[in-house]
Amino acid sequence: MSILTSTNVIRRSVQLSVAAALLVTASVSAQADEMSTANTVAALEQTMTQASQEMIANVKQELMLSLQTQIAEQVFEMNSALEFASFEQPQTTTTLTTENK
């Protein structure tokens, strides 16, 4: 084997080694990107789930408060109407009784 052939073999081996190293680095980098993306997506999903649950809880609480307020207003109106009606009835009866005498 001549020196020129040995040099070519060494050069070729170095080139292949560099190419292999680049491929391995690119592969590891791509896997890291995929893992990073997967982690980011998982964190995003978790955050969105938590935010959705909080929003649903808040909406449920607001709805319950609104319904309670509406019921309380209706009960108050009914009580007021009943008090007004019971207040008006005896006066009418008293008026009729005094007119009959």
WOSUL-V286642 format. One record per backbone hydrogen bond with DSSP energy under -0.5 kcal/mol. NH is the residue of the N-H (numbers start at 1). CO is the residue of the C=O. If there is no record, write none. Layout:
nh->[NH:NH]
co->[CO:CO]
//
This chain:
nh->[6:7:8:9:10:11:12:13:14:15:16:17:18:19:20:21:22:23:24:25:26:27:28:29:30:31:32:33:34:35:36:37:38:39:40:41:42:43:44:45:46:47:48:49:50:51:52:53:54:55:56:57:58:59:60:61:62:63:64:65:66:67:68:69:70:71:72:73:74:75:76:77:78:79:80:81:82:83:84:85:86:87:88:89:90:91:92:93:94:95:96:97:98:99:100:101]
co->[2:3:4:5:6:7:8:9:10:11:12:13:14:15:16:17:18:19:20:21:22:23:24:25:26:27:28:29:30:31:32:33:34:35:36:37:38:39:40:41:42:43:44:45:46:47:48:49:50:51:52:53:54:55:56:57:58:59:60:61:62:63:64:65:66:67:68:69:70:71:72:73:74:75:76:77:78:79:80:81:82:83:84:85:86:87:88:89:90:91:92:93:94:95:96:97]
//
